[in-house]
Amino acid sequence: MDANAGSHGDDTKNAVPISTPEPQTVSGENQEGISSDLKRRFPPRKAAVPAKKKPSVWRILRWWLAAAAVLAVAATVVLGFYLWQAGRGQEMNGLSTQVKVSGQLGEQPVVEFQGRMPITLPNSRVAIRGFGPQIRENQDVRVMVSVYEGNTGKLVSQGGKPQIFVGKANASTLPSGLLTEVIGRNEGSRLIVHRPATASDGKTSMEVDVIDVLPTAVYQSQLQIPEAAGVNFSFPQGLPHFESASNTQPQEAATFVLVPGKGEQLDPRKKILAQYGVWELDSGKKRAYTWGNVGPQQIVGESTFQSLSQQLTALRANSRILAIIPADQATGDSALAVVMDVLACAK
């Protein structure tokens, strides 16, 4: 017999029966686990139903309600600001009684202070309303500014005298703040500006700026040219326009005062500020014309034509003159007609 037969028998007796696991049905907890796992891995086959959109009328209504709320807040802020400004304005209105400005336009003003000026927002008012052309950007401009310290009443303009700005109404000629005040004003106006500034003691105090918007021409439209001049001019918008010459070869120089000025006496040995035009009598050709082009120019009276220089000796500022220059005294082969607006002595 096989020696190993006993051992095989024993193994058969002691063997643990192998049970075949029953297939589990997908139910209960196992089913829920698998379902959730599948949901995570795979999108559902049935498309999600989109949310119903609210009617367009409702959306428009909500938009209008939101806009109305924003406008209400903005209106509240603006109203509050203007009410605050109005309160400040009452204080500024009282300020005019504390500062009195007198003197002729174009001359250093006389400023009287009555009491200490309170600190306020910048503010300006028109002391003299001009009737000249309105200042527009890049047009001719002539401005005189006198700056006074509010606490002491002292003139603190550079050099201890009013500053003169001449040229074009742009940032190249005028500081930005001054340009803003001048644009839109009429020539011949005087403005008084109050604004906070650093005083000479380093503290903040009010400053008073007196701004004279001066004429850049002697505006006269209805002018009679003397018959002896032998020329005809028209003056649209107050500026000269050559029409014709009845005598194209004058033998002698002549000067005529078309508009006598009432300003300061001129000194032809010094520089004067003037606008002028030069025309040839025979052809009517325009040789020079500063109005609206290069603007007011500084010239020395003695450097002009001899007859014109002699006439300048007796002139006052804000005069308009007409000069007839024979060909032998002029530059070139033609006799000339010169119209000049003498504005002021150059500072």
C-alpha positions in Angstrom: 0.0 0.0 0.0 1.1 3.4 -0.6 2.7 5.0 2.4 1.1 8.3 1.6 -2.4 7.0 1.4 -3.2 7.8 5.1 -2.1 11.3 4.8 -4.3 11.9 1.8 -7.3 10.6 3.6 -6.6 12.8 6.5 -6.3 15.8 4.2 -9.7 15.0 2.8 -11.3 14.8 6.2 -9.7 18.0 7.4 -10.2 20.1 4.2 -12.3 23.2 4.5 -15.0 23.3 1.9 -14.6 26.0 -0.6 -17.7 28.1 -0.8 -18.5 29.8 -4.1 -19.5 33.4 -3.4 -22.9 34.2 -4.5 -23.1 37.0 -7.1 -24.1 40.2 -5.4 -27.0 42.0 -6.8 -26.7 45.8 -7.3 -28.9 46.9 -4.5 -28.8 48.7 -1.3 -25.6 50.5 -0.3 -23.6 48.9 -3.1 -26.1 50.2 -5.6 -25.9 53.8 -4.2 -22.1 53.7 -4.2 -21.9 52.6 -7.8 -24.5 55.1 -8.9 -22.8 58.0 -7.4 -19.5 56.8 -8.8 -21.0 56.6 -12.3 -22.5 60.0 -11.9 -19.1 61.5 -11.1 -17.5 59.8 -14.0 -20.1 60.1 -16.7 -22.5 63.0 -17.4 -26.2 62.1 -17.4 -27.6 61.1 -20.7 -30.6 63.4 -20.2 -29.8 67.0 -20.8 -30.2 69.4 -17.9 -33.3 71.5 -18.2 -32.2 75.2 -18.5 -33.6 77.6 -16.0 -36.5 79.5 -17.2 -35.6 83.1 -18.1 -37.5 85.9 -16.5 -39.6 88.0 -18.9 -37.7 90.8 -20.7 -40.1 93.3 -19.2 -39.0 92.3 -15.7 -35.3 92.6 -16.7 -35.9 96.1 -18.1 -37.8 97.1 -14.9 -34.9 95.9 -12.7 -32.4 97.8 -14.9 -34.5 101.0 -14.5 -34.8 100.6 -10.8 -31.0 100.2 -10.5 -30.4 103.2 -12.7 -32.9 105.2 -10.7 -31.1 104.3 -7.5 -27.7 105.4 -8.9 -29.2 108.7 -10.1 -30.7 109.3 -6.7 -27.4 108.9 -5.0 -25.6 111.1 -7.5 -28.3 113.8 -7.2 -27.9 113.7 -3.4 -24.2 114.2 -3.7 -24.5 117.0 -6.2 -27.2 118.8 -4.2 -25.1 118.5 -1.1 -22.1 120.0 -2.9 -24.1 122.9 -4.3 -25.7 123.6 -0.9 -22.2 123.7 0.6 -21.0 126.0 -2.2 -24.0 128.3 -1.6 -23.0 128.6 2.0 -19.5 129.4 0.9 -20.9 131.8 -1.7 -22.6 133.8 1.0 -19.3 134.3 2.7 -17.7 135.2 -0.7 -20.4 137.8 -1.3 -19.5 139.4 1.9 -15.9 139.3 0.8 -16.5 142.0 -1.9 -17.1 144.5 1.0 -13.7 143.6 2.4 -11.8 144.2 -0.9 -12.3 147.3 -2.9 -10.5 147.7 -6.3 -10.4 151.0 -8.2 -8.3 152.5 -11.0 -8.4 152.6 -14.8 -8.2 149.4 -16.8 -4.6 148.8 -17.8 -3.1 150.8 -14.9 -1.9 149.4 -11.6 -5.1 149.0 -9.6 -5.7 150.5 -6.1 -6.8 147.7 -3.8 -8.1 148.4 -0.3 -8.5 145.6 2.3 -10.9 145.9 5.1 -10.3 143.2 7.7 -8.7 139.8 7.4 -9.9 137.7 4.6 -11.3 134.2 5.5 -10.1 131.1 3.7 -12.6 130.1 1.0 -12.7 128.2 -2.2 -11.3 129.9 -5.4 -13.8 132.3 -6.8 -13.9 135.0 -9.4 -16.1 137.9 -10.3 -16.3 140.5 -13.1 -15.6 144.0 -11.8 -15.6 145.7 -15.2 -17.5 144.1 -18.1 -15.8 144.7 -21.5 -17.4 145.0 -24.8 -14.5 144.0 -27.1 -14.2 140.7 -28.9 -14.4 137.5 -26.9 -11.1 135.8 -26.2 -10.9 132.5 -27.9 -8.1 129.9 -27.8 -5.0 130.9 -30.0 -6.4 134.3 -30.7 -4.5 137.6 -29.8 -4.5 138.3 -26.1 -3.0 141.0 -23.8 -3.5 140.6 -20.1 -2.2 142.5 -17.1 -2.2 140.7 -13.7 -1.7 142.3 -10.3 -1.4 139.9 -7.3 -2.0 141.0 -3.7 -1.6 139.2 -0.5 -4.9 138.9 1.4 -3.4 139.2 4.9 -1.2 142.3 4.3 -2.6 143.9 1.2 0.9 143.9 -0.2 1.5 143.8 -4.0 3.4 140.5 -4.4 3.6 140.3 -8.2 7.0 139.4 -9.6 9.2 142.5 -9.6 6.8 144.4 -7.4 4.7 145.5 -10.4 1.9 144.1 -12.5 2.8 141.4 -15.0 2.0 141.8 -18.7 1.3 138.8 -20.9 1.1 139.4 -24.7 0.7 136.9 -27.5 -1.8 134.1 -28.2 -4.4 132.7 -25.8 -2.7 129.4 -25.2 -0.5 127.6 -22.7 2.6 129.0 -24.3 1.7 132.6 -23.4 -0.5 132.2 -20.3 -0.2 130.0 -17.2 -3.0 127.4 -17.1 -5.0 129.0 -14.3 -4.9 132.4 -16.0 -5.7 130.9 -19.4 -8.8 129.3 -17.9 -10.0 132.6 -16.4 -9.4 134.6 -19.6 -10.9 132.3 -22.3 -14.4 133.4 -23.0 -14.0 136.8 -21.5 -14.4 140.0 -23.5 -11.5 142.4 -24.1 -11.9 145.4 -21.9 -12.9 143.3 -18.8 -11.5 143.3 -15.3 -11.7 140.2 -13.2 -11.1 139.8 -9.5 -10.0 136.4 -8.4 -9.8 135.2 -4.8 -7.9 132.0 -4.1 -5.9 130.3 -1.3 -2.2 130.6 -1.7 1.0 130.4 0.4 1.8 133.7 1.9 5.2 135.2 2.5 5.2 133.8 6.1 4.7 130.3 4.7 1.1 130.0 5.9 -1.9 129.6 3.7 -3.9 132.7 3.2 -6.1 134.3 0.6 -4.7 136.0 -2.5 -6.4 138.5 -4.6 -5.6 138.6 -8.4 -6.7 141.6 -10.4 -6.8 140.5 -14.1 -7.2 143.2 -16.8 -8.1 141.7 -20.2 -6.8 144.5 -22.3 -7.7 145.4 -25.9 -5.5 144.0 -28.6 -6.6 146.7 -31.2 -8.2 150.1 -31.4 -11.6 148.8 -32.5 -13.3 151.5 -34.6 -15.5 150.7 -37.6 -16.8 154.1 -38.5 -13.7 156.1 -39.4 -13.4 159.0 -41.8 -10.1 159.0 -43.8 -9.0 162.5 -44.6 -9.2 163.3 -48.4 -5.6 164.5 -48.3 -4.5 161.0 -47.5 -5.4 159.8 -51.0 -6.4 156.3 -49.9 -9.6 154.5 -49.0 -10.0 152.0 -46.1 -12.8 150.0 -44.7 -12.8 148.7 -41.1 -14.8 145.4 -40.8 -15.0 144.4 -37.2 -12.9 147.4 -36.4 -9.8 146.2 -38.2 -8.3 148.0 -41.3 -8.8 146.7 -44.8 -7.2 148.5 -47.8 -9.6 149.4 -50.6 -7.8 151.7 -53.1 -5.5 154.7 -53.5 -6.3 157.7 -55.6 -2.7 158.9 -55.4 -0.2 156.1 -55.9 2.9 158.3 -56.1 2.8 160.8 -53.2 5.7 163.2 -53.0 5.6 163.9 -49.3 5.1 161.8 -46.2 2.0 162.5 -44.2 0.5 161.1 -40.9 -3.1 161.3 -39.8 -4.5 160.5 -36.3 -7.6 158.5 -37.0 -8.4 157.7 -33.3 -6.7 159.9 -30.6 -5.8 157.8 -27.6 -6.3 158.7 -23.9 -3.6 156.5 -22.4 -0.1 157.3 -21.3 2.2 159.5 -23.2 4.5 157.6 -25.6 8.2 157.9 -25.7 9.4 157.0 -29.2 13.0 156.4 -27.9 11.6 153.4 -26.0 9.7 150.3 -27.1 6.0 150.6 -27.8 3.5 147.8 -28.2 1.5 148.0 -31.5 -0.4 146.2 -34.2 0.0 147.4 -37.7 -0.6 146.7 -41.4 1.5 147.8 -44.5 0.1 148.0 -48.0 1.7 149.1 -51.4 -0.3 152.0 -52.9 0.1 151.0 -56.5 -0.8 147.3 -56.3 -2.6 147.1 -53.0 -0.4 144.2 -52.0 -0.3 143.6 -48.3 3.3 143.5 -47.0 2.5 143.1 -43.3 -0.6 142.5 -41.1 -0.3 141.6 -37.4 -3.9 141.6 -36.3 -4.9 137.9 -35.8 -1.5 136.7 -37.2 1.5 137.4 -35.1 -0.4 139.6 -32.7 0.9 142.8 -30.9 4.5 143.5 -31.5 7.2 145.5 -29.6 8.8 148.1 -31.8 11.1 151.0 -31.2 9.6 154.3 -32.4 12.9 155.6 -33.8 13.2 152.4 -35.9 10.0 153.2 -37.9 9.7 155.5 -40.9 10.8 159.0 -40.1 7.5 160.7 -40.5 5.9 158.0 -38.3 8.5 158.3 -35.7 7.9 162.1 -35.4 4.2 161.5 -35.0 4.7 159.0 -32.2 6.2 161.7 -30.1 2.9 163.4 -29.6 0.8 160.3 -29.4 -0.9 158.7 -26.4 -1.6 155.0 -25.9 -4.7 153.5 -27.6 -4.3 155.7 -30.7 -4.8 154.6 -34.3 -2.8 156.4 -37.0 -2.5 156.4 -40.8 0.8 157.1 -42.4 1.6 157.7 -46.1 5.2 156.9 -47.0 6.6 158.0 -50.4 8.6 155.4 -52.4 11.9 157.2 -51.8 11.4 156.9 -48.0 10.0 153.4 -48.0 11.7 150.1 -48.6 11.2 149.0 -52.3 9.9 150.8 -55.3 6.3 151.5 -54.1 4.8 154.1 -51.9 3.2 152.6 -48.7 0.2 153.1 -46.5 0.6 152.2 -42.9 -2.2 151.8 -40.3 -0.9 151.4 -36.8 -2.7 150.8 -33.5 -0.4 152.1 -30.7 -1.5 150.1 -27.7 0.9 151.0 -24.9 4.5 151.6 -23.9 6.2 148.2 -23.7 6.9 147.2 -20.1 
